[in-house]
Amino acid sequence: MTYCPQGRPVIRLHILFCAFATVTLALFGRTLYCAESHRQSPPQFKALLNASDIEFDFYDPAIEPDRYPGRALFSLDVRTRFLYEYQVVRRRARRYVIIRPKIQKIQWKLKHTIRLPESYDDPTMWDTVLLLHELDHVAISSDPRLRMLLERALFSVKRIERPMTQGGALNEAAIQKIINDEFIKRRDAVVELATKNYKLLDKVSAHGARNIPDRDAFFRKLYSKESLDEAGFPYLGEVVELLNDKKYEKAKLLHHSSIGK
């Protein structure tokens, strides 16, 4: 414990490596693999396929019937290395721990699985409406602005204050959990934002059956201030300055019809 009876806080500095568990939007018990046709993809998909690890899962609809023949699933693993300092203060009859984390490095690993009927396991799959729709989902979660939002939301955690329970132990594990919990809330909010945009895409395109009139405008709006506000993104106030940053505004869209833009 670092509380001094005279009321003067003692500050210690620690270095931790914090690993977040993978967040997966959907799971299924299958063997996944990259199809030969993946390596033979047309050039307009290059930027999108390079943005994350993508695997294809080809299934037999007769054995595994599904309401939607195609699905795009993504998992996100975020690892953060940070320093922190903390102090314990007393206010009236209660003690509080104040933690000030300082992120040193953020590692981001994004992975997608595209699930398709086994009849699509062919180089011609790249011309199908179904795969193009699933790639639009991949473009949403691979959008570089999503990573920018998460990093800004994490870096904005400058001060965490929590009341201490009577007789509660304050050690490195307890402090790390407090910091982890704060970071995980932000990660989950960003994942939820991408999930809502997945649902919006399905609504606007009728699950790929209907063309989106202005595709570039649709994808550009997804991570705009207006869109974050409509989605109820809880950390909008912490990232609002980023939304006006030129790099953010001009981030390259990854949907397949954006080639050359």
C-alpha positions as a Markdown table, in Angstrom:
| # | Residue | x | y | z |
|---|---|---|---|---|
| 1 | Met | 0.0 | 0.0 | 0.0 |
| 2 | Thr | 1.3 | 3.5 | -0.8 |
| 3 | Tyr | -0.7 | 5.6 | 1.6 |
| 4 | Cys | 1.2 | 7.8 | 4.0 |
| 5 | Pro | -0.7 | 8.6 | 7.3 |
| 6 | Gln | 0.3 | 12.3 | 7.0 |
| 7 | Gly | -1.7 | 12.5 | 3.8 |
| 8 | Arg | 1.3 | 12.7 | 1.4 |
| 9 | Pro | 1.0 | 10.2 | -1.4 |
| 10 | Val | 3.9 | 8.0 | -2.4 |
| 11 | Ile | 4.1 | 7.2 | -6.1 |
| 12 | Arg | 5.5 | 4.1 | -7.6 |
| 13 | Leu | 6.2 | 3.3 | -11.2 |
| 14 | His | 5.5 | -0.1 | -12.8 |
| 15 | Ile | 5.9 | -1.6 | -16.2 |
| 16 | Leu | 3.3 | -4.2 | -17.2 |
| 17 | Phe | 2.3 | -6.1 | -20.3 |
| 18 | Cys | -1.4 | -6.4 | -20.5 |
| 19 | Ala | -3.0 | -8.9 | -22.8 |
| 20 | Phe | -6.6 | -8.7 | -23.8 |
| 21 | Ala | -8.6 | -11.9 | -24.7 |
| 22 | Thr | -9.7 | -12.2 | -28.3 |
| 23 | Val | -13.2 | -10.9 | -28.9 |
| 24 | Thr | -15.1 | -13.0 | -31.4 |
| 25 | Leu | -18.5 | -12.0 | -32.7 |
| 26 | Ala | -19.5 | -15.6 | -33.6 |
| 27 | Leu | -18.0 | -19.0 | -33.2 |
| 28 | Phe | -18.5 | -22.3 | -35.0 |
| 29 | Gly | -16.7 | -25.6 | -34.6 |
| 30 | Arg | -15.0 | -26.1 | -38.0 |
| 31 | Thr | -11.6 | -26.5 | -39.5 |
| 32 | Leu | -10.7 | -23.2 | -41.1 |
| 33 | Tyr | -8.3 | -22.9 | -44.0 |
| 34 | Cys | -7.2 | -20.4 | -46.8 |
| 35 | Ala | -8.5 | -21.5 | -50.2 |
| 36 | Glu | -6.2 | -21.5 | -53.2 |
| 37 | Ser | -8.6 | -19.0 | -54.8 |
| 38 | His | -7.7 | -16.6 | -51.9 |
| 39 | Arg | -4.2 | -16.3 | -53.3 |
| 40 | Gln | -5.5 | -15.8 | -56.7 |
| 41 | Ser | -7.7 | -12.8 | -55.8 |
| 42 | Pro | -8.2 | -10.0 | -58.3 |
| 43 | Pro | -6.2 | -6.8 | -57.7 |
| 44 | Gln | -9.1 | -4.7 | -56.5 |
| 45 | Phe | -9.2 | -6.8 | -53.3 |
| 46 | Lys | -5.6 | -6.5 | -52.5 |
| 47 | Ala | -5.8 | -3.7 | -50.0 |
| 48 | Leu | -8.7 | -5.3 | -48.2 |
| 49 | Leu | -7.1 | -8.7 | -48.0 |
| 50 | Asn | -3.8 | -7.2 | -46.7 |
| 51 | Ala | -5.6 | -5.3 | -43.9 |
| 52 | Ser | -6.2 | -8.4 | -41.8 |
| 53 | Asp | -5.8 | -12.2 | -41.7 |
| 54 | Ile | -8.7 | -13.7 | -43.7 |
| 55 | Glu | -9.6 | -17.3 | -43.8 |
| 56 | Phe | -12.4 | -19.0 | -45.7 |
| 57 | Asp | -14.7 | -21.7 | -44.2 |
| 58 | Phe | -16.6 | -23.6 | -46.9 |
| 59 | Tyr | -19.4 | -25.7 | -45.5 |
| 60 | Asp | -22.0 | -28.1 | -46.8 |
| 61 | Pro | -25.5 | -26.5 | -46.6 |
| 62 | Ala | -27.2 | -29.9 | -46.6 |
| 63 | Ile | -25.4 | -30.8 | -43.4 |
| 64 | Glu | -25.3 | -27.3 | -41.8 |
| 65 | Pro | -28.3 | -25.3 | -43.0 |
| 66 | Asp | -28.0 | -21.6 | -42.3 |
| 67 | Arg | -30.6 | -18.8 | -42.6 |
| 68 | Tyr | -27.9 | -16.7 | -44.3 |
| 69 | Pro | -25.6 | -18.6 | -46.7 |
| 70 | Gly | -22.7 | -16.3 | -46.1 |
| 71 | Arg | -21.3 | -14.8 | -42.9 |
| 72 | Ala | -18.3 | -12.6 | -42.1 |
| 73 | Leu | -16.9 | -13.0 | -38.6 |
| 74 | Phe | -14.0 | -11.1 | -37.0 |
| 75 | Ser | -11.9 | -11.3 | -33.9 |
| 76 | Leu | -9.7 | -8.6 | -32.4 |
| 77 | Asp | -6.8 | -9.1 | -30.1 |
| 78 | Val | -5.3 | -6.0 | -28.5 |
| 79 | Arg | -2.2 | -6.0 | -26.4 |
| 80 | Thr | -1.1 | -2.9 | -24.5 |
| 81 | Arg | 2.2 | -2.2 | -22.8 |
| 82 | Phe | 2.1 | 0.7 | -20.3 |
| 83 | Leu | 3.6 | 2.4 | -17.3 |
| 84 | Tyr | 1.5 | 3.5 | -14.4 |
| 85 | Glu | 1.7 | 5.4 | -11.2 |
| 86 | Tyr | -0.8 | 5.4 | -8.4 |
| 87 | Gln | -1.5 | 6.9 | -5.0 |
| 88 | Val | -4.0 | 6.4 | -2.2 |
| 89 | Val | -5.8 | 9.4 | -0.8 |
| 90 | Arg | -8.3 | 9.8 | 2.0 |
| 91 | Arg | -11.4 | 11.9 | 1.8 |
| 92 | Arg | -13.4 | 12.1 | 5.0 |
| 93 | Ala | -13.8 | 8.5 | 6.1 |
| 94 | Arg | -13.1 | 6.8 | 2.8 |
| 95 | Arg | -9.9 | 5.9 | 0.9 |
| 96 | Tyr | -9.5 | 6.1 | -2.9 |
| 97 | Val | -6.9 | 4.9 | -5.2 |
| 98 | Ile | -5.9 | 7.2 | -8.1 |
| 99 | Ile | -4.1 | 5.5 | -11.0 |
| 100 | Arg | -2.5 | 7.3 | -13.9 |
| 101 | Pro | -1.6 | 4.9 | -16.7 |
| 102 | Lys | 0.7 | 5.9 | -19.6 |
| 103 | Ile | 0.5 | 3.7 | -22.7 |
| 104 | Gln | 3.9 | 2.8 | -24.3 |
| 105 | Lys | 2.7 | 0.6 | -27.1 |
| 106 | Ile | -0.4 | -0.9 | -28.6 |
| 107 | Gln | -0.4 | -4.1 | -30.6 |
| 108 | Trp | -3.5 | -4.8 | -32.8 |
| 109 | Lys | -4.3 | -8.1 | -34.5 |
| 110 | Leu | -7.4 | -8.4 | -36.6 |
| 111 | Lys | -8.6 | -11.6 | -38.1 |
| 112 | His | -11.6 | -12.5 | -40.3 |
| 113 | Thr | -13.4 | -15.7 | -41.3 |
| 114 | Ile | -15.7 | -15.7 | -44.3 |
| 115 | Arg | -18.2 | -18.6 | -44.3 |
| 116 | Leu | -19.5 | -19.7 | -47.6 |
| 117 | Pro | -21.2 | -22.8 | -49.1 |
| 118 | Glu | -18.7 | -25.3 | -50.4 |
| 119 | Ser | -19.8 | -24.7 | -53.9 |
| 120 | Tyr | -18.1 | -21.3 | -53.7 |
| 121 | Asp | -14.7 | -22.9 | -53.3 |
| 122 | Asp | -13.6 | -21.9 | -56.7 |
| 123 | Pro | -11.7 | -19.0 | -58.3 |
| 124 | Thr | -15.0 | -17.7 | -59.7 |
| 125 | Met | -16.3 | -16.9 | -56.2 |
| 126 | Trp | -14.8 | -13.4 | -56.5 |
| 127 | Asp | -17.5 | -12.6 | -59.1 |
| 128 | Thr | -20.4 | -13.6 | -56.8 |
| 129 | Val | -22.8 | -11.2 | -55.1 |
| 130 | Leu | -22.6 | -13.3 | -51.9 |
| 131 | Leu | -18.8 | -12.9 | -51.5 |
| 132 | Leu | -18.8 | -9.3 | -52.5 |
| 133 | His | -21.3 | -8.6 | -49.7 |
| 134 | Glu | -19.2 | -10.5 | -47.1 |
| 135 | Leu | -16.2 | -8.5 | -48.2 |
| 136 | Asp | -18.2 | -5.4 | -47.5 |
| 137 | His | -18.5 | -6.6 | -43.9 |
| 138 | Val | -14.8 | -7.2 | -43.8 |
| 139 | Ala | -14.2 | -3.6 | -45.1 |
| 140 | Ile | -16.2 | -2.3 | -42.2 |
| 141 | Ser | -14.2 | -4.0 | -39.5 |
| 142 | Ser | -10.9 | -3.4 | -41.4 |
| 143 | Asp | -11.5 | 0.3 | -41.8 |
| 144 | Pro | -8.3 | 2.0 | -40.5 |
| 145 | Arg | -10.5 | 4.6 | -38.7 |
| 146 | Leu | -11.6 | 1.8 | -36.3 |
| 147 | Arg | -8.1 | 1.3 | -35.1 |
| 148 | Met | -7.6 | 5.0 | -34.8 |
| 149 | Leu | -10.7 | 5.3 | -32.6 |
| 150 | Leu | -9.6 | 2.5 | -30.3 |
| 151 | Glu | -6.1 | 3.9 | -29.9 |
| 152 | Arg | -7.4 | 7.4 | -29.2 |
| 153 | Ala | -9.9 | 6.0 | -26.7 |
| 154 | Leu | -7.2 | 4.0 | -24.9 |
| 155 | Phe | -4.7 | 6.9 | -24.9 |
| 156 | Ser | -7.4 | 9.2 | -23.4 |
| 157 | Val | -7.3 | 7.2 | -20.2 |
| 158 | Lys | -5.2 | 9.5 | -18.1 |
| 159 | Arg | -6.7 | 9.1 | -14.6 |
| 160 | Ile | -8.7 | 6.3 | -13.0 |
| 161 | Glu | -10.2 | 6.8 | -9.5 |
| 162 | Arg | -11.8 | 4.0 | -7.5 |
| 163 | Pro | -13.0 | 3.8 | -3.9 |
| 164 | Met | -11.2 | 1.2 | -1.8 |
| 165 | Thr | -13.1 | -1.3 | 0.2 |
| 166 | Gln | -12.5 | -1.6 | 4.0 |
| 167 | Gly | -9.4 | -3.8 | 4.4 |
| 168 | Gly | -9.1 | -4.4 | 0.6 |
| 169 | Ala | -5.7 | -5.4 | -0.6 |
| 170 | Leu | -4.0 | -3.0 | -3.0 |
| 171 | Asn | -1.3 | -4.9 | -5.0 |
| 172 | Glu | -0.1 | -4.9 | -8.6 |
| 173 | Ala | -2.7 | -7.5 | -9.6 |
| 174 | Ala | -5.5 | -5.4 | -8.3 |
| 175 | Ile | -4.2 | -2.3 | -10.0 |
| 176 | Gln | -3.7 | -4.1 | -13.2 |
| 177 | Lys | -7.3 | -5.4 | -13.1 |
| 178 | Ile | -8.6 | -1.8 | -12.6 |
| 179 | Ile | -6.6 | -0.6 | -15.6 |
| 180 | Asn | -7.5 | -3.6 | -17.7 |
| 181 | Asp | -11.2 | -3.2 | -17.0 |
| 182 | Glu | -11.1 | 0.4 | -18.1 |
| 183 | Phe | -9.2 | -0.5 | -21.3 |
| 184 | Ile | -11.6 | -3.4 | -22.0 |
| 185 | Lys | -14.6 | -1.2 | -21.8 |
| 186 | Arg | -13.2 | 1.0 | -24.6 |
| 187 | Arg | -12.2 | -2.0 | -26.7 |
| 188 | Asp | -15.7 | -3.5 | -26.3 |
| 189 | Ala | -17.3 | -0.2 | -27.3 |
| 190 | Val | -15.3 | -0.1 | -30.6 |
| 191 | Val | -16.2 | -3.7 | -31.3 |
| 192 | Glu | -19.8 | -2.9 | -30.7 |
| 193 | Leu | -19.6 | 0.1 | -33.1 |
| 194 | Ala | -18.3 | -2.2 | -35.9 |
| 195 | Thr | -21.1 | -4.7 | -35.1 |
| 196 | Lys | -23.7 | -2.0 | -35.4 |
| 197 | Asn | -22.2 | -1.0 | -38.8 |
| 198 | Tyr | -22.4 | -4.7 | -39.8 |
| 199 | Lys | -26.1 | -4.6 | -39.1 |
| 200 | Leu | -26.5 | -1.3 | -40.9 |
| 201 | Leu | -24.9 | -2.7 | -44.0 |
| 202 | Asp | -27.3 | -5.7 | -43.9 |
| 203 | Lys | -30.3 | -3.3 | -43.5 |
| 204 | Val | -29.3 | -0.9 | -46.3 |
| 205 | Ser | -28.3 | -3.7 | -48.7 |
| 206 | Ala | -31.0 | -6.2 | -47.7 |
| 207 | His | -28.1 | -8.6 | -46.9 |
| 208 | Gly | -26.5 | -8.0 | -50.2 |
| 209 | Ala | -29.6 | -8.4 | -52.4 |
| 210 | Arg | -29.9 | -4.6 | -53.0 |
| 211 | Asn | -27.2 | -2.2 | -54.4 |
| 212 | Ile | -26.0 | 0.7 | -52.3 |
| 213 | Pro | -26.5 | 3.8 | -54.5 |
| 214 | Asp | -23.4 | 5.7 | -53.3 |
| 215 | Arg | -21.1 | 3.1 | -51.8 |
| 216 | Asp | -18.2 | 5.5 | -51.1 |
| 217 | Ala | -20.5 | 7.9 | -49.2 |
| 218 | Phe | -22.0 | 5.0 | -47.2 |
| 219 | Phe | -18.6 | 3.7 | -46.1 |
| 220 | Arg | -17.2 | 7.2 | -45.5 |
| 221 | Lys | -20.1 | 8.0 | -43.1 |
| 222 | Leu | -19.7 | 4.9 | -41.0 |
| 223 | Tyr | -17.1 | 6.3 | -38.6 |
| 224 | Ser | -18.0 | 10.0 | -38.9 |
| 225 | Lys | -19.1 | 12.0 | -35.9 |
| 226 | Glu | -22.7 | 11.8 | -37.1 |
| 227 | Ser | -22.5 | 8.0 | -37.3 |
| 228 | Leu | -20.8 | 7.7 | -33.9 |
| 229 | Asp | -23.4 | 9.9 | -32.3 |
| 230 | Glu | -26.3 | 7.9 | -33.9 |
| 231 | Ala | -24.7 | 4.7 | -32.7 |
| 232 | Gly | -24.4 | 6.0 | -29.1 |
| 233 | Phe | -20.6 | 5.6 | -29.0 |
| 234 | Pro | -19.9 | 6.2 | -25.3 |
| 235 | Tyr | -16.4 | 7.7 | -25.8 |
| 236 | Leu | -17.3 | 10.3 | -28.4 |
| 237 | Gly | -16.2 | 13.1 | -26.2 |
| 238 | Glu | -12.7 | 11.5 | -25.9 |
| 239 | Val | -12.2 | 11.0 | -29.7 |
| 240 | Val | -14.0 | 14.0 | -31.1 |
| 241 | Glu | -10.7 | 15.9 | -31.9 |
| 242 | Leu | -9.5 | 12.8 | -33.8 |
| 243 | Leu | -12.6 | 13.0 | -36.1 |
| 244 | Asn | -11.4 | 16.4 | -37.4 |
| 245 | Asp | -7.9 | 15.2 | -38.0 |
| 246 | Lys | -6.9 | 15.2 | -41.7 |
| 247 | Lys | -5.4 | 11.7 | -41.5 |
| 248 | Tyr | -8.7 | 10.4 | -40.1 |
| 249 | Glu | -10.8 | 12.3 | -42.6 |
| 250 | Lys | -8.7 | 11.0 | -45.6 |
| 251 | Ala | -8.3 | 7.4 | -44.4 |
| 252 | Lys | -8.4 | 5.0 | -47.3 |
| 253 | Leu | -11.7 | 3.1 | -47.6 |
| 254 | Leu | -11.3 | -0.6 | -48.2 |
| 255 | His | -14.5 | -1.7 | -49.8 |
| 256 | His | -13.8 | -3.4 | -53.1 |
| 257 | Ser | -15.3 | -0.6 | -55.3 |
| 258 | Ser | -13.0 | 2.0 | -53.8 |
| 259 | Ile | -10.0 | 1.0 | -55.9 |
| 260 | Gly | -8.1 | 4.0 | -57.3 |
| 261 | Lys | -9.8 | 6.5 | -54.9 |
